[in-house]
Amino acid sequence: MQDAKPTSQKLAYWAGFLYFFLGFAYLIYSAVTGTGLFGVITNWEESHFGASSTMSAFLPEAALFMLSFLVIQRLVPRNCGIGQALEAGIDDSLASPRAGRWARR
């Protein structure tokens, strides 16, 4: 039995899924290593205030990441299948993980 979705919608679905996970992984990586936007904000705080807070450096980076979802939703038309597939990929990445065939009993 074949899947009825075209290839472009399948790719958009996985692109949305990967975008969320890779973006979130980068947020964590930059916070742990002190690089990227997190490092820039931390250095700015230390030069202006003499100390920096992990949370105040992480929040702007996380807000920009979440803002990018809104930008993607505005750029991709809502009524096309690709936009719905991107949202489905992002929604699926936020849902609980599915059990693979190795988890079957």
N, C-alpha and C positions, 0 to 999 in steps of 0.2 A: 504494500500500500504506500503510495507516494504522499508526501506532505503537500498541501495545497498552496503554501506560501511561496512566493517567488524568492529567488536567491538574494535579491537586494534587501528584502525584508528580513531574511535570516541573518545576513551580515549586519544589518542595522541593529537587530536584537542583540547579537553578540558584542557589537561595538558598544552599545549602552551598558551591557553587563561588565565588560572589561574596563570601560571608562570609569565606572564607579569604583571598582576594586583597585585599579592601578592608581587612581587619584587618591584614594584613601591610604593606600600603601605609601605613596609619596609623602602625604601629610605626616604619617608616623615616622618615616625614614628621616625627613628633614628635621622633625622635632628631636629625634634621638641623636642625630649627628650634628645638629646645629648649622645646617647648610640651607641653601635656598632662601625663600622669603622669610622663613623662621629665623635664620641667621642674620639676615639684614635687619629685621625688626629688633632682635635681641641686641645687636651692636648699636643700633640707633638709641634704644632705651638706655643702654649702659653709658653712651656718650652724653646723653642729655640729662639723665636722672641719677647716674652713678650706680644703678643696679637694674636688673631686669627680672621680669616675672615670666615663668613658662606659660602660664595661661594667657596673659595679655599678649604674648607673642604668637601663640597658637590660634587664638580666636580670629584675627584678621585673615590668616591663611585659610582657615576652615570656612570663613564667610565667603571668601572669593571662590573657593571650590564649590560651595553650594550655589553661589550666584551663577556659576557657569551652567548649572542645570537649567536655570531660567533662560539664559541666553540661547541654549540649544533648543529649548521648547519654542522660543520666538522665531528662530531661524528656520526650523523645519516646519512645514505646514502641518497643521493638526489633522486635516482630513485625509492626508495621504497615508498609505500603509507603512512607510518608512518611519514617520514620526511616532506612530502607535507602536511600532516594533522597538524603537529606541526606548520609549517609556516602559514598555513591557520588560525589556532587559534590565533597566534600572530598578524597576519594582521587584523583579525576580531576584536580583542580587540582594535586596533588602529583606526578602522573605527567608524563612528557615530553609536550610540546605536540604536538598532531596537525598534520599538514600539511594546509593548506587547499587549495582547488581551484587557487589561484594557484601552488602549489608543485608541481603535477603536471607531469610531462614528457611 
